[in-house]
């Protein structure tokens, strides 16, 4: 197919990007070259051990796993942090501010209050209390609940501390369930609940690996974005996750579980920054029919397409750039100018082969999110392609440099013309040449994602090139990206970052090369990539912490 060809023409230097634009001047940002097919690399040097704070989504998911889907989880929590392109990487560097401590405390108290309601007690309380104080009932209930909440068994001293909190509170308040709510609150606001501990332990062979309990939550949060189920915790208790054979069996069980759909959605939401669409805003004077429902609908469209390709078709990842299949509701159909495929909700729609809209670069989720409130932005769209899809690096602009596009003027009324003048400035041209020409390939789509043929009364020129490979319009741009080795290499690198919670380090190059090769051999199938990462030594081994890891005390005081 055409989309997999043409890379014999790739320029030797990525510093000539975009037809008719200036070469790079003083810009160090460039696409990272894919690794050779075979390369001798030094042995694995695992990354240092770390703690990872639960994201807001993971916190809410764990609470609902414990107490039921009808529990209302407070949304005012310490915000997630995006580092190196992912919130999952930011999670290992995110701290909790004093305000965040108060927010987690308030959230824990509110969740505990809901958990002791009569209609929810049976979901976690293992017995009927014999009185206001019942040590055996509290201990039995918290032993089971605590293992699920902290993703490992509670020590005797930890359990005793929680039981003491429950009993002291029950005596004071004269109510067993009110007393237990204080223990639940302590359980939920504990660092052992809020953080994923991934520090490993040294084995008899002198190699430091993640423990069974660490691997259980490492696997489940990677595949499901949820805490381990009882079956996986039981396996950890039997030592099956540090055995190669049984570990692989559990990897396959988790991948085959329907919860992997939610995990894949979470991964691509993080990678493509889709959560920001919940707050998408557009100028109502320019887009009169825009509503707050557009952003969430656009996010759902993209995630449904990904689910369809990954699970229903088990397709080549490169098809995400070229597929004609999508899923639309009535609002999105009106933006695309096509018949709504369903009266209510979402339905499948297949664009004709001669349509100019294909793949995720034709989605409102990408086009609208990477535009301004009333106008398109070749810079924002180009940055998305260069950094998110191709894993290129773009340095920040020099201090004090004006990065704005010149206003329309005679001879420069279209955005392409204005960008061309902008790139005549050598202080801007070098780095903007990495992104603006790519974004201009999407100029036929306005700031909301609607198709247009003209801008300011002039035909739109959407041509350009990607690393020396030319394209004439958005369709060829998508095909060219799909054919780029950087595109598939970028997904494997991003998925590895997401799984391990850190930016890859030089000592992990041998693992990344192996994962890349497996991904290619297996036809660039996403589930195969996730499996290869989970089975890799980079996922299962760890170096000692580079600094003192907190949480050295496991005591819970009443």
N, C-alpha and C positions, 0 to 999 in steps of 0.2 A: 504494500500500500504506500501511497505517496507520503503519508505522514511519518513513515519510518525511514525515509531516504533523504539524501541531500547533505548529509553531514560530512561528506568528503570535501565540501566547499568551505568548511569552517575556517575563518581567518586565523592566522597564527597568533594574532594578538586580539584580545577583546577590547582593546582601546580604540577600535574603529567601529562604533556602534551607531547604526542609523544612517540611511541614505541622505547625503547632503548635509550632514552635521559635522561639526568640528571634531577632530581627534581629541582624546583625553589629554588634559593639561594638568599635571601635578595631582592626579587622582590615583590613590592606591587601591580603590575599590574595584574588584573584578570578580568574575565568576570563578569559583573554585573548580579546578579541573577534576573530572572523575578519575578514580584510581585506575591504573592499568589492569588488564585482565589478570595478569600474574605478576606479583611483585614480592620480593623477599623483604619481610618485615621482622622487626625484633619481636620476641615473645610478649604476651600480654602483660601489661602493668596496670592492674585495675585501678579505678578511681578511688579516692579516699571515702571512708564511711561517712554517712550523713544522716540527718533527720529531715523528714519532709512534713510540713504542716498540711493537714487536710485542706483541700479547696472548699469553697462554700458549697459547691455541688456535692462533693464527697461527704462533707459534714451532714448535709441534709439527707443524703441517701442512707448513711449509716443510722441516723436517728430513726428514719422510717423503717429500716430493716428491723430495728429493735422493738419499736412500739406500734408500728402500723402506718399505712399510707395516709391515714386521715389526721395524723399529727401535723399541726401547723408549726413549721420551723421558722423562727424569727429571721428576717433577712438582713437586719442590721448587725453584721459581723465584720471582723477585720477583713478588708478587701484583699482579693487575690492580686498577685504581682506577676507581670509578664517580663521574663528575662530570657534573652537569646531566643525570642520568638514564641515562647511557651509559658503558660502559667504553671505547668508541671515542673519546669525548671525553676521558675521563681519560687515554688513551694519549698525548696530546700534552703533558700536564702531569706525567706520571709520571716520576720520577727513578729512578735505580738506587742503592740503599744500598750501603755497603761489604759487608754480608752478601750482598746481591744479586749483587755482582760475583763473590764467591767461588762463589755458586750457579751463575752462568752459566759460570764457568770449569770447575767440576766437571762440569756438564752437557755442555759442549763436549768435554771429554776422554772422557767415557763414550760419547758419540755417535760420536766419531772412532774409538774402540776397536771399536765395533760395525761401523763402515763399512769397516774394513780386513779384516774376516773374509772368508775365501775365498769364501763364498757370496754376498757383497755387493760385492766389488771390481769385478766386471764392470758394475755399474750406473753407475759414475761414472769408473772408471779407463779412460782411452782407449787404453792400450797395455800391452804386456808389458815390464817393465823389463829393460834389458840387463845390469844389475848392481846392486850395492848403491846406487850413485849413478848416476842417469840424468836429467840436466838436461832433455833434450828431452821425455821421457815425463812428468816432473812438470809441466813448463810447459804441455804440451799438455792434460793432464788438468785442471789448476787453472784454465786460461784458460776452458774450457767450464763447469766446475763453478762457478767464481767468478762468472761472469755470471749464472747462475741464483740463486746464493746471495745476491749483493748487488744483484740486479735491475738491473744495468748492467755494462758491460765494466770489467774491472780495468785500471788504468793500467799502463804498463810498470814503473814503480817499485813499485807494489803487488804485481804478479806476481813481480818479482824478489825482493822481501822474503819472500814465501811460499816460493819455490823455495829460497832460502837457508836458511830454517828447516828445510825437508824434508831438504836435503842435509847440513846440520850434524848433525841428529838421526840420519840414516841412518848417517853415518860413526861417530858415537859409539856407536850401538846395534848396528851391523853388520847392519842389516836395512832394505831399501828401504821396505817397507810400514809398519813401525814409525816410520820417519822421516817418511813422508807424513802419518801420523796427527797429528803435531805441527802440520803446516801446516793440516790440516783443523780442528784445535782452534782455531788462531788465526783461521781464516776464520769459524768459527761464533760465537766470543765477541767478534768485532769489532763496534764500533758500527755499521758499515755493514751488518751482518747484523741486528742487534737493532733498528735504527731505520729508519723510512721517511723519507727526506729529501725534503721537499716545499718547496723554497725558490724554485724558478722561475728564470727568466732574462729580462732585458729584450730585446725584439725591436727590429728596425729602426724600427718605428712608435712606439717609446717605451712600449709596453704590456708589463707584466711578466706572463708566462704560465708555467705549468708546462711543463717540458721533455718531450720524448718519453718518456724513461726514467721520469720521475716520473708521467706520465699512465698509462704501462703498469701500474705497480704500484698507482696510485690506482684505476684501473678494476678490476683483478683482485681487489684486496682488498675493494672495494665490492660487486662482483657475486658473487664466489666465496669471499671470505674466505681466499683462497690467493694465493700469489705468481704472477706472470705465467708463462704457458707459453712454450715456445720460439717459437711463432708470433707471439705478441704482442711478445716481445723482438726478434724479427727485424723486425717492423713498426716498432718504435721505432728500431731501427738504420737503417732506410730513411727515417726522418723522416715516416712516414705518420700519426702521432698528432697532429701539429701542423698537419695539413691537414684542413680541415673535412669534406670529402667522404669521404676514406678513414678519418678518425676515426669518423664515424658508421657506416661499414661494420663497423669493428671493435667498436663498441658493440653492434651487432646480433648479431655473431658470438658475443660473450661471453654476451649475454642468452639466445641460443638453445642454449648449451651446457648439458649436464646439471649441470655444477658450480654453476650458478646456484641450483639447489635447495638446495645446502649453504649458499650465500651468503644466501639468503632465510631459511633456518633460523637462521643466525647472527645476522642482523639482528633477527628477532623474539625470539630468545633474549635478546639484549641489551636490547631495548626492554621486554619483559615480565618481565625478571629471572628467566628460567626456569632458569638454571644453579644458582640457590640450591636448587632442588628436589632436587638430588643429595644434599643434606644435610638434607632435611626430617625433623623429629622431632615426635612426638606422645606424649602421656601414655599409656603402655600400660595403666594402670588404667582409663582411660576408653575407649580404643580398643584392645580386646584383640587384634584381628586385624590391627592396623597392623604393617607390616614396613618395612625399609629399602628394599624394592623399589617402594613406592608412589610415592615422589617421582620417580624416573627414569621410571616408567611414565606418570605424569601429565604430565611434560614431553613425552614422546613423543606422547601423545594430542594435545596442543595443537599441536605442530609438524606432525603428520600432517594435522590439519584445515586448518591454514594452507597446507600444500603442496597439498592437494586443491583448495582454493578458488583458489589462485593459479595453479597449473599445469594441473590437469585441467579446471577449469571456467573459468579466466581471469575469475573472478567479481568483482562489485562488492565492494570492501573492507567495506562496511557489512554484508554478509552474514555476516561473522565474528561479529557480535553476535547474529544471529538464526537461523543454520543449525541444522537438526535432525540433521545428519549428524555422526558422530564415529567414532573408531577406538579400540577397547577391547581390552584383554587380560582374562584371567579375573579378576585382582585388581580392576581398575577396574570391571568388570561387577558384581562382588559389592558394591562400594561404592554403585554406582548402582541396585542391585536389579533388574538386567535380565539376560536370558540372555547368556552369553558368546558372541560371534559367531564365535569361532575356538577350536579345541581347544588350539592352541599359538600363541603370539605374538599379534599384533594383527589384528583384523578389523573391517570396516565395520559400524556399527550406526546405524540411523535411528530417532530417537525419534518417537513419534506426534505429530501436530499439536496434540493437547490436553495434551501433556506440559509440566510446569513447568520442564523443563531444556532450555535452548537456548543456543547460542553459547558463547563462552569464559567468560562469567560463570557458566555452569553446570559448568565444568570443575574437577576437583580441583586442577589446577595453580594456579588463581587463588584458589579458596575456601580451600584448606588452607594455601597459602603466606602468605595474608594473614589468618591467625588465630593465636591463641595455642595452646599445646600441648594445652590441654584445653577451651578455650572459644573462641567466635567473637569477632571484634573489628570492630564497625562502623567504628571509627576507621581501622584498617589497610586494610580493604576500601574505605572511602570515599576514603582517600588514594590508593589504587591507581587508582580510577576517575577522581578529580579530576586527579591529576598525570600518570599514565601514559597514560590513554585520552583525556583532554580537554586536556592540557597546561596545567592551571591551576596557579597558584602559591599555596602555603600557607606563611606565615612560621612560624618556630620559636616555641614557646611562650615567654612571658616567663620570665626566670630566677626559679627558686624556686616557680613555680606547680605545684600538685599536679594532674597530668593524669590520674590514675587515676579509673576509674568507681566511684561509690559502691557499697558492698556491698548485697546484697539486704536489704530491710527491709519491714515491713508497708506495703502500698500501692505498693511499688516492687520487685516480684520479677522482672519480665521485664527484659531488657536495654533495651528501648525505654523503659520507665518509669524505669529508673536513669539512662539517658542524658538523659532529659527533665529530671531533677533536676540532673544535671551541668551542663546548659546554662542553668540559672538563675543560675549564677555568671558574672557579666559578664566576668571575666578569662579565662574559657574559652569562653563561648558564641559569641563572634564567629567565631573560627577553626574551632571544632568544628562549627559549623553548616554549614561548607563540606564536611565529610566524613562525619560521623556519620549524617545522614539518608540519604545515598547507601548507606552500608554496611548500614543497617537494611533496605534493600530486598532484601538477600540473607540475612536472618535465618532463612528457611526451610531454609537449608543449614547444617548444623552445622560444627564446626571441621575436620572431615575432608572435608566436601562432601556428606554424606548428607542426604537430604530428611527434613524433620520438619514436623509440623503445629502442634505445641505446644511451649511452653517453660515449665517450672515449673508444668505443669498448665493453662496458659492459652493460648488461640489466639494465634498469631503474627500481628501486624499488620506487613506489609511495605510499606506505602504511603509515599509521599513525593513529591518533585518534583525535577526537574533544571532549574535556572535558570528556574523558574516554570512548567514543564510537568509536570503531575501524573502519577503512576503509582500503581497499586494493588498491584503485586507484582513479583517478579523478572522475569517475562516482559515486562511493560510497561516496567520499568526498562531492560532491554536494547533494546527497541524505541525508547525515547525517546533513549537515547544514540546509537543508530544514526542517528536522524534529525537529531541535533545537527550543525550546521556545524562546531562545535569538534572533533568526532570526526575528520572527514576532514582538517581543517586540521592537527590534531595529528599525524597520520601523516606528512603531507608535511614538516612542520617537523622531526619526529624523524628521518625518513629523510635529510633534508638534513644534519642534525647528524652522523648516522652516517657519511655519505659524505665529509664535509669534515673531520671530527674536531674541530669546535669549535662552540660555541653561536653561533647566528646573530647577526650584528652589524647595527646600524642601516643601515649602508651596503649591506647585502645585501637590503634589503626589496624592491627591484624584482625580484630573481631569485626570491625566495620567492613573490611575488605571481604571477609568470609560471608557476611550478611548480604553484601552487594551481589556477590557471585551467586549465592543461593537464590536471591530474588530474581536475577536474570534467568537462571536455569529453569526456574519454575514459572516462567511466563509472566513475570511481574504481577503476581496475584497477591493481594493485600493480606489475606489470612495466612498465606505461606510465609510472607515477610514477618508477621507478628510471631508466628511459631518459631522461625529461625532466631529471632531476637531472644525469645524466652528460653530457648535451648542453649544459647551462646554462653560461653564462659564469662563474657563481659557482664551479663545479667546476673550471674550466680556467684561471682567472686567479687571481693572487695579488699581494699587496702585499709590499714589502720586509720583512724580519724586523723586529719591533719592538725586538729586542735582539740582542746577538751570538749567532749560532747556533753551537754547538760543532761539533766534527769538521772544523775548518779544515784539519787535516793528514790526508792520505790515505796516509801512509807506513806500512808494516808492517815492523817491525824484527825481525831474527832474535834 
